């Protein structure tokens, strides 16, 4: 894509899995973490699996300052605080892709239901905190880390992208399509992110009950809908 992808929370399972897949696709990846040493450990693991990977490691603030395409893979309980801390380092015009799901598990409840968010969704909360100069997109909620990290496995899941900025939607759909097996679909305005987040809790319920890795596929659309 010609631009680095900074992954905040990239040392965690979801962030690491996305970083691995994009590194395998030839993308330039920056692993961000509150702990720079932990970010470096994750980057080293990727280089072990992808020797020619273009991957580096930074503390979160440095990572967002180094890219205008940022992916948040952080727990909901630190979502608002992290965004407020990072906001001064995020360049105007940047795209911030929010994968966060406000699961009840973050406050000691069940992972199979979501918490109410005043703004409507975690992604809308991000948009309110970051302001109008930052383009927020909601995506990658339904792609499980186990599948992303698995060696050589195609990911049987569509990625639905919601954003109020059409250019951001297009960019994130293209990024999703870099993962083998994934199609990026336009899910409409950012307000639809609340639906994506609720579906995630439903899929977690399937996975727990049936001991699998539930994903989602959208069928019945013309071929053009699946092309980014």
Backbone bond lengths (Angstrom), bond angles and torsions (degrees), N, CA, C in turn:
res aa  C-N    CA-C-N  psi(-1)  N-CA   C-N-CA  omega(-1)  CA-C   N-CA-C  phi
1 X - - - 1.458 - - 1.523 112.41 -
2 X 1.348 115.62 -10.29 1.438 119.41 176.62 1.515 114.92 80.08
3 X 1.314 119.21 5.92 1.462 122.36 178.21 1.524 107.95 -138.33
4 X 1.336 117.67 141.08 1.465 118.81 179.13 1.517 111.69 -68.91
5 X 1.324 115.17 152.46 1.467 122.06 176.23 1.521 107.60 -110.64
6 X 1.314 116.73 116.91 1.461 121.25 177.54 1.521 108.70 -94.72
7 X 1.319 116.83 124.73 1.464 121.65 -177.32 1.526 108.63 -111.09
8 X 1.323 115.21 109.63 1.462 120.87 -179.67 1.530 107.97 -86.65
9 X 1.324 115.44 122.46 1.460 120.35 -169.60 1.513 110.20 90.02
10 X 1.319 116.16 21.54 1.466 121.36 -174.21 1.520 114.88 -69.06
11 X 1.323 117.20 -10.66 1.463 119.58 176.50 1.524 112.16 -86.69
12 X 1.333 117.44 -12.37 1.459 121.25 175.32 1.514 111.24 -79.54
13 X 1.320 116.77 172.42 1.468 120.27 -172.95 1.527 113.02 -61.66
14 X 1.335 117.80 -48.01 1.463 119.94 -177.74 1.529 111.00 -66.67
15 X 1.313 116.12 -46.41 1.457 119.46 179.47 1.513 112.26 -63.03
16 X 1.333 116.14 -41.66 1.461 119.90 178.37 1.519 111.00 -62.90
17 X 1.333 116.55 -42.39 1.468 119.70 -179.66 1.513 112.31 -62.60
18 X 1.339 117.14 -43.54 1.461 120.22 177.63 1.529 110.81 -65.08
19 X 1.330 116.26 -43.35 1.463 120.20 178.68 1.524 111.27 -59.52
20 X 1.324 116.28 -42.81 1.456 120.98 179.21 1.525 111.27 -60.81
21 X 1.316 116.54 -47.49 1.468 120.60 -177.72 1.529 111.34 -64.39
22 X 1.325 116.80 -40.82 1.463 118.66 -179.71 1.524 111.55 -72.83
23 X 1.323 117.17 -33.31 1.459 119.70 174.69 1.526 110.35 -64.54
24 X 1.322 116.79 -40.77 1.457 121.05 176.92 1.523 111.94 -62.24
25 X 1.345 116.12 -29.94 1.469 121.89 -179.98 1.528 111.85 -83.84
26 X 1.328 117.59 -0.91 1.462 120.68 177.99 1.511 115.06 91.27
27 X 1.336 117.43 8.90 1.462 120.51 178.82 1.533 110.89 -78.47
28 X 1.316 115.94 152.16 1.460 121.69 173.06 1.526 108.05 -83.65
29 X 1.322 116.19 123.58 1.464 121.56 -172.36 1.523 110.21 -122.71
30 X 1.322 115.46 136.09 1.461 122.04 173.14 1.526 107.77 -114.94
31 X 1.326 116.54 119.96 1.457 121.59 176.58 1.528 108.31 -86.48
32 X 1.325 116.30 120.10 1.450 120.76 176.98 1.514 111.41 -107.78
33 X 1.324 115.97 143.92 1.469 121.19 177.21 1.522 108.65 -155.41
34 X 1.324 116.52 157.41 1.466 119.54 173.25 1.517 110.04 -61.81
35 X 1.334 116.18 -28.10 1.462 123.63 -179.10 1.526 108.16 -111.57
36 X 1.331 117.60 109.62 1.465 121.18 -177.09 1.533 111.79 -60.39
37 X 1.324 116.72 -33.96 1.465 119.76 179.85 1.529 110.65 -66.31
38 X 1.336 116.24 -38.66 1.470 120.13 178.10 1.531 109.85 -67.11
39 X 1.322 116.82 -38.29 1.464 120.42 176.45 1.523 110.21 -61.81
40 X 1.329 117.18 -40.44 1.463 120.73 -179.69 1.523 110.92 -65.92
41 X 1.320 116.89 -38.01 1.471 119.83 177.38 1.519 110.94 -61.10
42 X 1.340 116.97 -41.25 1.461 120.71 178.32 1.526 110.82 -66.02
43 X 1.328 116.78 -41.89 1.463 120.30 178.46 1.525 110.96 -62.48
44 X 1.329 116.56 -40.09 1.472 120.36 178.87 1.526 111.44 -64.25
45 X 1.330 116.59 -38.02 1.467 119.91 178.09 1.529 111.06 -63.94
46 X 1.325 116.21 -39.15 1.463 119.30 178.23 1.532 110.22 -65.49
47 X 1.323 117.06 -41.52 1.468 120.27 -179.72 1.532 111.38 -65.61
48 X 1.332 116.38 -29.79 1.462 119.17 175.50 1.514 111.20 -64.86
49 X 1.328 117.02 -36.08 1.464 121.78 -178.67 1.521 112.53 -89.40
50 X 1.336 116.04 -28.38 1.471 121.42 179.68 1.529 106.71 -129.80
51 X 1.339 117.75 84.79 1.469 120.78 -172.31 1.526 114.75 -55.25
52 X 1.334 117.37 -31.63 1.467 119.28 -178.78 1.525 112.57 -96.06
53 X 1.321 117.46 16.49 1.460 121.22 -177.59 1.521 111.13 -63.48
54 X 1.316 115.54 139.06 1.465 122.11 174.52 1.522 107.63 -96.70
55 X 1.319 115.98 80.58 1.464 121.57 -173.35 1.521 109.28 -131.62
56 X 1.315 115.85 138.55 1.457 121.70 177.72 1.519 109.29 -133.07
57 X 1.325 116.35 172.05 1.463 121.47 -176.24 1.520 109.70 -131.41
58 X 1.325 116.34 138.53 1.462 122.12 179.92 1.523 109.97 -148.74
59 X 1.323 115.31 161.61 1.464 120.82 167.19 1.521 107.54 -67.35
60 X 1.335 117.53 152.86 1.461 121.85 -171.15 1.528 114.38 -51.60
61 X 1.316 118.18 -47.47 1.461 120.47 -176.86 1.518 111.85 -62.98
62 X 1.316 116.53 -40.14 1.467 120.59 177.82 1.523 110.71 -67.39
63 X 1.327 116.73 -35.68 1.469 120.93 -178.87 1.518 111.20 -65.33
64 X 1.336 117.77 -44.90 1.463 119.05 -179.00 1.519 111.73 -71.24
65 X 1.325 116.51 -29.04 1.466 119.73 177.57 1.525 111.81 -71.17
66 X 1.335 116.25 -21.29 1.461 120.94 -175.71 1.519 113.64 -91.39
67 X 1.331 118.39 -1.89 1.466 121.02 -176.55 1.516 110.57 -148.35
68 X 1.334 115.81 153.67 1.465 119.92 173.39 1.529 111.25 -108.72
69 X 1.352 115.47 15.15 1.464 121.89 174.61 1.527 107.06 -131.00
70 X 1.322 116.19 105.37 1.465 122.81 -168.56 1.522 109.33 -121.67
71 X 1.324 116.37 133.06 1.459 121.67 178.96 1.527 108.64 -116.60
72 X 1.331 116.68 123.06 1.462 122.02 179.29 1.525 110.10 -93.45
73 X 1.320 117.19 119.59 1.461 122.19 174.75 1.528 107.25 -126.96
74 X 1.315 114.81 68.99 1.464 121.18 -173.45 1.527 109.66 -126.63
75 X 1.333 117.56 153.49 1.475 120.11 178.10 1.526 110.99 -66.77
76 X 1.319 116.28 151.86 1.453 120.13 -177.80 1.524 112.13 -63.05
77 X 1.332 117.77 -31.57 1.459 119.08 -175.77 1.531 112.73 -65.00
78 X 1.342 118.17 -19.73 1.476 120.61 177.55 1.526 111.43 -112.54
79 X 1.324 116.99 7.72 1.459 122.46 -172.62 1.535 111.99 -59.08
80 X 1.319 117.15 -58.65 1.458 120.69 -176.16 1.531 111.64 -64.10
81 X 1.328 116.68 -44.48 1.464 120.04 -178.02 1.528 111.63 -63.25
82 X 1.330 116.15 -40.74 1.463 120.31 179.98 1.527 110.98 -65.30
83 X 1.327 117.07 -44.46 1.460 120.35 -179.72 1.533 111.54 -63.67
84 X 1.320 117.09 -41.40 1.464 119.92 178.57 1.527 111.01 -63.86
85 X 1.315 116.25 -36.40 1.463 120.17 178.68 1.531 111.41 -69.00
86 X 1.328 116.33 -39.46 1.464 120.54 -174.07 1.523 113.49 -85.62
87 X 1.317 117.86 -19.45 1.469 121.00 -173.82 1.529 113.93 -49.65
88 X 1.338 120.69 -44.50 1.462 119.47 -178.64 1.534 113.78 -62.17
89 X 1.332 117.73 -23.45 1.463 120.99 -177.32 1.526 113.27 -92.03
90 X 1.344 117.38 -9.92 1.471 120.90 -177.74 1.520 109.70 -85.12
91 X 1.326 115.96 127.35 1.457 120.68 -177.37 1.527 111.33 -71.01
92 X 1.328 117.70 142.05 1.469 119.55 171.61 1.530 110.24 -56.95
93 X 1.332 116.11 139.77 1.458 120.85 -178.80 1.515 114.42 89.08
94 X 1.328 116.71 -4.74 1.466 119.97 179.24 1.517 111.38 -68.32
95 X 1.325 115.11 154.86 1.460 122.52 171.76 1.525 107.88 -100.97
96 X 1.322 116.35 126.75 1.463 121.62 175.74 1.521 107.86 -115.04
97 X 1.320 116.05 117.50 1.466 122.23 -179.10 1.522 108.00 -98.10
98 X 1.321 116.18 116.69 1.463 120.54 -175.73 1.527 109.72 -102.48
99 X 1.328 116.03 118.84 1.464 122.03 178.16 1.530 111.77 -100.07
100 X 1.320 116.53 2.42 1.466 121.70 -170.45 1.524 112.53 -67.30
101 X 1.322 115.57 138.79 1.460 122.10 173.86 1.531 107.82 -122.42
102 X 1.333 117.76 125.09 1.467 120.01 179.86 1.522 111.82 -78.51
103 X 1.307 116.53 73.24 1.462 121.18 -178.37 1.520 111.17 -76.52
104 X 1.321 115.58 144.20 1.464 120.65 178.68 1.525 111.34 -62.19
105 X 1.325 116.99 -22.72 1.465 120.62 179.53 1.525 111.54 -59.86
106 X 1.338 117.02 -24.55 1.462 120.14 -178.37 1.529 112.38 -68.62
107 X 1.332 117.06 -16.67 1.470 120.51 177.29 1.521 110.77 -121.39
108 X 1.330 115.82 24.21 1.447 120.01 176.20 1.514 115.27 90.25
109 X 1.339 117.12 9.62 1.462 120.64 178.26 1.523 111.46 -97.03
110 X 1.329 115.53 -155.66 1.460 120.59 -177.06 1.526 110.74 -91.75
111 X 1.330 116.02 143.27 1.461 120.86 178.64 1.519 112.12 -73.38
112 X 1.317 117.13 -8.28 1.464 120.56 -176.03 1.528 112.94 -94.36
113 X 1.328 117.34 12.56 1.457 119.37 171.26 1.522 109.65 -144.02
114 X 1.323 115.72 155.92 1.458 120.63 -178.04 1.524 111.03 -100.98
115 X 1.311 114.06 157.79 1.454 121.15 174.95 1.531 109.86 -86.37
116 X 1.307 116.97 152.42 1.453 120.43 172.04 1.522 110.18 -73.33
117 X 1.325 116.39 134.27 1.461 121.97 177.96 1.526 107.33 -116.91
118 X 1.307 117.15 130.48 1.460 121.26 -173.69 1.528 111.90 -53.91
119 X 1.340 116.77 -41.05 1.462 121.12 -177.24 1.529 112.50 -77.84
120 X 1.323 118.11 -11.13 1.458 122.66 179.57 1.510 113.43 115.34
121 X 1.335 116.64 -33.59 1.466 121.26 179.98 1.522 108.42 -162.73
122 X 1.324 116.10 165.55 1.462 120.10 176.51 1.528 110.86 -61.32
123 X 1.330 116.69 -39.46 1.462 120.31 -179.27 1.528 111.28 -65.36
124 X 1.326 116.86 -39.01 1.470 119.59 177.10 1.528 110.87 -68.50
125 X 1.313 116.71 -33.19 1.458 120.05 173.61 1.525 109.91 -62.25
126 X 1.340 116.44 -42.71 1.463 120.71 178.10 1.522 111.11 -60.53
127 X 1.339 116.34 -43.89 1.463 120.47 -179.57 1.525 111.20 -62.70
128 X 1.322 117.14 -39.13 1.459 120.43 179.69 1.526 110.74 -66.03
129 X 1.321 116.82 -41.60 1.463 120.96 -179.03 1.528 111.40 -69.04
130 X 1.325 117.46 -42.54 1.466 121.35 -172.60 1.525 112.91 -81.68
131 X 1.318 118.38 -25.93 1.453 120.12 177.71 1.519 113.44 89.61
132 X 1.329 114.59 173.72 1.462 120.86 -170.45 1.532 114.36 -71.89
133 X 1.315 118.38 -17.16 1.460 120.17 -178.69 1.520 113.00 -78.98
134 X 1.323 116.83 -9.90 1.464 122.40 178.44 1.526 108.53 -109.78
135 X 1.326 116.54 133.43 1.465 121.84 -177.50 1.532 109.37 -96.39
136 X 1.317 116.57 108.79 1.464 121.61 -177.40 1.522 109.82 -94.25
137 X 1.320 115.55 135.02 1.464 122.43 173.25 1.519 108.22 -126.57
138 X 1.324 116.43 143.61 1.465 122.06 174.67 1.522 108.16 -103.54
139 X 1.333 117.82 129.28 1.470 120.59 -177.08 1.524 110.20 -169.13
140 X 1.331 115.54 167.89 1.476 125.26 174.41 1.526 113.64 67.31
141 X 1.336 117.46 21.68 1.464 119.99 178.70 1.526 112.54 -69.50
142 X 1.326 117.43 -29.87 1.464 120.74 -167.10 1.526 113.66 -104.21
143 X 1.337 116.82 7.32 1.466 121.13 179.95 1.515 107.86 -98.97
144 X 1.325 117.22 108.31 1.456 121.67 -176.12 1.515 113.37 -71.71
145 X 1.326 116.27 143.91 1.461 120.82 -178.02 1.529 112.29 -63.17
146 X 1.341 116.89 -32.14 1.469 119.27 -178.97 1.534 111.01 -60.90
147 X 1.322 116.42 -40.80 1.466 119.94 179.75 1.514 111.16 -72.11
148 X 1.312 117.02 -36.89 1.459 119.99 -179.80 1.526 111.22 -65.43
149 X 1.312 116.49 -38.22 1.464 120.59 -175.43 1.526 112.04 -81.33
150 X 1.335 117.83 -22.52 1.467 121.83 -177.19 1.530 110.58 -60.74
151 X 1.318 116.71 137.71 1.465 121.98 -178.92 1.515 111.74 -67.41
152 X 1.334 116.59 124.52 1.453 122.11 169.22 1.509 115.95 67.24
153 X 1.320 118.76 9.98 1.452 121.07 -176.59 1.528 110.96 -87.94
154 X 1.339 116.41 131.79 1.447 119.03 169.15 1.527 108.33 -71.92
155 X 1.316 115.95 147.70 1.456 120.59 -178.29 1.524 108.40 -99.28
156 X 1.322 115.97 113.66 1.463 121.44 -176.57 1.519 109.26 -86.62
157 X 1.346 115.81 73.98 1.456 120.39 -175.58 1.523 110.23 -161.50
158 X 1.314 117.13 139.13 1.456 121.41 171.09 1.522 109.47 -89.34
159 X 1.323 115.70 150.36 1.462 121.85 174.55 1.518 107.69 -110.50
160 X 1.322 116.50 118.87 1.459 122.53 179.11 1.524 107.96 -96.25
161 X 1.330 115.45 128.23 1.463 121.76 -175.40 1.527 109.39 -112.22
162 X 1.316 116.44 125.88 1.464 121.85 177.03 1.525 109.43 -118.85
163 X 1.315 116.75 129.11 1.459 120.96 178.54 1.520 109.22 -161.62
164 X 1.320 115.90 154.14 1.453 120.71 174.78 1.531 112.00 -86.48
165 X 1.329 116.55 -3.89 1.462 121.37 -179.12 1.535 109.64 -113.68
166 X 1.333 118.85 112.46 1.471 120.96 -176.95 1.528 113.87 -58.51
167 X 1.333 117.38 -36.17 1.466 120.02 179.85 1.526 110.76 -66.52
168 X 1.332 116.22 -38.11 1.468 120.08 177.10 1.519 110.26 -65.08
169 X 1.326 116.78 -43.10 1.468 120.58 178.02 1.523 110.43 -57.99
170 X 1.319 117.60 -46.00 1.459 121.10 -179.76 1.524 111.55 -61.97
171 X 1.326 116.70 -45.03 1.464 120.63 -179.64 1.520 111.51 -61.18
172 X 1.327 116.97 -44.01 1.467 120.60 -176.86 1.528 110.57 -71.57
173 X 1.324 117.96 -35.46 1.470 120.35 175.45 1.526 110.25 -62.10
174 X 1.316 117.02 -41.21 1.464 120.47 177.97 1.521 110.85 -65.22
175 X 1.315 116.86 -38.63 1.460 120.87 178.06 1.522 110.63 -64.59
176 X 1.335 116.72 -41.13 1.463 120.71 178.26 1.523 111.30 -61.18
177 X 1.325 116.50 -40.00 1.468 121.03 -177.06 1.521 113.03 -68.98
178 X 1.334 117.40 -10.49 1.466 120.36 175.40 1.526 111.83 -70.69
179 X 1.328 116.90 -17.44 1.461 121.44 -179.60 1.526 108.19 -89.53
180 X 1.324 119.43 121.32 1.466 121.06 -177.55 1.522 112.39 -55.64
181 X 1.334 115.53 128.01 1.453 121.85 178.97 1.514 114.09 95.64
182 X 1.314 117.53 -15.84 1.465 121.56 -175.43 1.524 110.67 -93.51
183 X 1.323 115.61 140.93 1.459 122.50 170.93 1.526 107.62 -119.03
184 X 1.317 116.42 136.95 1.456 120.84 177.10 1.515 110.35 -96.36
185 X 1.317 117.24 126.34 1.460 122.30 -176.96 1.525 111.08 -118.61
186 X 1.324 115.55 145.65 1.451 121.74 178.64 1.531 108.99 -79.77
187 X 1.327 116.27 111.82 1.460 121.39 -178.06 1.512 114.02 -96.54
188 X 1.345 117.14 9.90 1.454 119.62 177.40 1.513 113.44 88.40
189 X 1.324 115.52 -156.56 1.463 122.78 -173.77 1.531 112.54 -65.44
190 X 1.324 114.79 162.16 1.463 120.68 -178.63 1.522 111.68 -61.59
191 X 1.318 118.17 -27.52 1.465 120.06 179.60 1.526 112.24 -60.56
192 X 1.329 117.65 -21.49 1.465 121.31 177.57 1.524 112.53 -74.61
193 X 1.322 116.97 -8.49 1.471 119.95 179.25 1.513 111.56 -58.26
194 X 1.324 117.81 -30.88 1.466 119.82 -179.62 1.528 110.82 -61.27
195 X 1.334 116.64 -32.15 1.470 120.59 178.05 1.526 109.96 -69.46
196 X 1.333 116.51 -43.78 1.468 120.40 178.71 1.521 110.65 -58.95
197 X 1.313 116.26 -43.01 1.459 120.31 -177.82 1.529 111.17 -65.55
198 X 1.321 117.16 -39.44 1.463 120.22 178.90 1.530 111.58 -69.02
199 X 1.337 116.89 -37.33 1.462 119.93 177.09 1.522 110.56 -61.97
200 X 1.326 116.71 -35.30 1.468 120.07 179.28 1.519 111.06 -57.83
201 X 1.321 116.66 -44.96 1.465 120.23 178.79 1.525 110.54 -61.88
202 X 1.323 116.96 -38.88 1.469 121.10 177.79 1.530 110.70 -62.08
203 X 1.341 116.58 -44.37 1.458 121.08 -179.43 1.528 111.26 -65.54
204 X 1.321 116.75 -36.67 1.465 119.91 176.53 1.524 109.74 -61.70
205 X 1.325 116.40 -39.27 1.463 119.97 176.98 1.518 112.10 -60.88
206 X 1.336 117.77 -45.53 1.467 121.27 175.44 1.524 110.73 -56.49
207 X 1.329 115.84 -48.18 1.463 120.46 -175.46 1.517 111.52 -63.01
208 X 1.332 116.75 -39.98 1.458 120.12 -179.98 1.521 111.94 -68.72
209 X 1.324 116.02 -43.84 1.472 119.61 -177.26 1.528 112.05 -69.42
210 X 1.324 116.01 -40.73 1.465 120.29 -172.52 1.519 113.45 -105.13
211 X 1.340 116.21 5.10 1.468 121.88 175.43 1.536 111.28 54.71
212 X 1.321 115.03 54.18 1.457 121.05 178.57 1.510 110.59 -138.75
213 X 1.334 115.34 -159.94 1.462 121.86 179.40 1.529 107.28 -131.22
214 X 1.321 116.61 82.17 1.460 121.19 -174.32 1.522 111.20 -68.09
215 X 1.343 115.53 138.25 1.453 122.32 174.28 1.514 108.93 -128.67
216 X 1.330 116.03 -164.90 1.452 119.63 -178.29 1.526 109.44 -140.15
217 X 1.339 116.26 140.32 1.460 122.91 174.42 1.525 108.27 -128.35
218 X 1.324 115.53 137.76 1.458 121.67 175.92 1.525 107.67 -103.93
219 X 1.326 117.37 122.53 1.464 121.16 -174.74 1.531 110.71 -117.48
220 X 1.331 114.39 168.13 1.456 120.82 171.43 1.517 115.65 84.85
221 X 1.328 118.21 7.14 1.459 121.51 179.20 1.523 110.71 -97.50
222 X 1.327 119.00 158.06 1.468 120.36 175.19 1.527 110.34 -65.48
223 X 1.331 115.66 157.36 1.463 120.60 -177.39 1.524 112.26 -54.22
224 X 1.322 116.81 -33.74 1.461 120.46 -177.34 1.515 112.63 -61.18
225 X 1.331 117.50 -27.59 1.468 120.81 -177.99 1.520 111.48 -69.35
226 X 1.329 116.92 -23.28 1.466 120.61 -176.73 1.518 112.21 -97.01
227 X 1.329 117.42 0.66 1.456 120.86 -178.74 1.529 109.59 -104.15
228 X 1.320 115.04 127.14 1.456 119.91 -178.12 1.519 110.93 -100.07
